[in-house]
Amino acid sequence: MIESLVYRGGAVESYDDLARAKAAEGTTWVHATEVTDDERERVREIFSLHPLAIDDITGNVRAKTEEFADYVFVLLKTARLTRGQTSFEEEITDDPVGIFFGSDWVVTLTPGSAEEIGRVRAAVESRDERLLERGSDFTAYRIIDAMIDRYFDLLDSIETKIESIEDEVVASTDIDLLEEINSVRRELLSFRKLLWPAREAVGTLARGDPKLIAAETEKYYRDVYDHLVQLVDLTETYRDLIAGTRDIYLNTLSQSTNEVMKVLTVVATIFIPLTFVAGIYGMNFEWMPELGWRWGYPVVLGLMTAIAAGMGWFFRRRGYI
């Protein structure tokens, strides 16, 4: 679906409307979500966008910023957590968003829904009409800022999961807990792969390299760049936390296994002399002195009980059990 926003504009019903929107006085913002190949091509023709930049939106391309003769192209990606096959497994899915801005127009193209951009459009339509009046570079900043703010929400969700895992890991060695830890590690790795290219792309804008970015707008892009640096730092911190949590889990599992092995070793050690005594009296030789003794059986049982009790007392005194 293609929408245009020229201060108080609305949905585009025909491509002629789209051409008039570009030619309209003031800054024009055209937003296209879930576009078809035909719609994407018509937008490209009307705004004279480079075909390779359009292809980048549909391909698996990392975030970047490119400057063309009459416009700037910024490719970023939205990110959200989606439920996996199990109850605890989640994964980060992303949709590319192409942001083109010229001297008096902004075009945003995405194969997905891009709810973050929808909120900026709603703000422009309802209460912040002056946003477009501040120029296309400032409008692009607001779009990028909204996308980066959504990154914080995603990272907060991951942080909550890490805190929950940290509370459970010292008390449980359930195998599902290890799967959950590995799931979070994969999420952070995927998120890191999004952040580093995005930081480089926004860094180009923050330095004011493209000539279409006004000097007074650079400080806003620097603020977004600072947010990305903060996100990268937090992601690295959380990766260290989840790695430490995994080590705690493995140590707890190892300690639990050692406790079980210690108990089994004590039990086996106690039964060694009992097995020895039982083995002697199970040889069934005809001339064994005790075989004909009336009290032989209870005495042997008492001896075995005394041996077991004595060894148990010894092990407990030494702290083995």
C-alpha positions, 0 to 999 in steps of 0.5 A: 500500500502506498500513502503520501503525506504532504502536510495534511495529505492522505492515501495515494489512489493513483500514480498520478496522485503520487506524481502530484505529491512529489511536485507539491509545494513543501516537503512530501513524504511517501510511505509504501508498506508491503509493496508489490514489485509493480508498486516499487517500480512505479515509485522508483520511476517517479522519484528517479531512484536507482534500481540497485538501491531498490534491489537492496530493499528486497535482498538480504543486505546489511544496513548502510548509507549511500549518497546519490546525486539528488538524494540520500539512501539509508537502509535500516532494518526493523527488529522484533522477537517472534515465537519459535517452535517451543514455549521458550524459544524466540528469535529475532526477525527483521524487515528491511526499510529503505529511506530515501530523502531528497531536497523536499521529499522523503520516500520510505519503502518496506516489504513489511509493515514497519509499525515504527514508521506508522507511529511517526506518520500518525504523529505528523498527521495528528499533532506534529505537522511542523515535522515536515516543515523542518525539511526532509533530512529532519523527517528522515531523522525522526523515522530513523530515531523511531526505529532505533527506539524500538531496538531498546524495547527489544533489548529490554525484553531480552534483559528480562529473560536474562534476569529470569534465567539468572534466578532459575539457574542456581536452583535448577539443572533442567535441560530446558533451562540450557536450551533457553540460555542458548536461545538468548545467546542466539538472539543477542548474536542476531541483534549484534549483527543488526546493530553494528552495520546500523551504527556505521550507517547512522555514523555517516549521517551523524558526521554530516557527510551527505550534503543534503543534511543541514548543519542544524540537523547533524546534532539529531543524527549524532544523538541517534548514533549515541543511542546505537553506541549504547545499544552495542555496549548493552548487547555486549554486556548482556552477552557476557551476562548470559555467557556467565549464566551458562557457566553457572548452569554448567558448574551447578550441573557438574556439582549436582553430578558430583554429589550424586557420584559421591553418594553412589561411591559411598554406597558402593564402598560400604557394600564392598566388605559386605559382598566379601563376607557374603562371598566367603559364606557363599562358597558352599565348601563342605568343611567350613567351621561356621556352617554347623554352628547354630548361631552362625547365621545371625552372627554373620548378619550382625557382623555385616550390619556392624561393618556397614554402620561403622563405615557409615559413621566414619564417612559422615565424620569425615564429611563424605556424606 
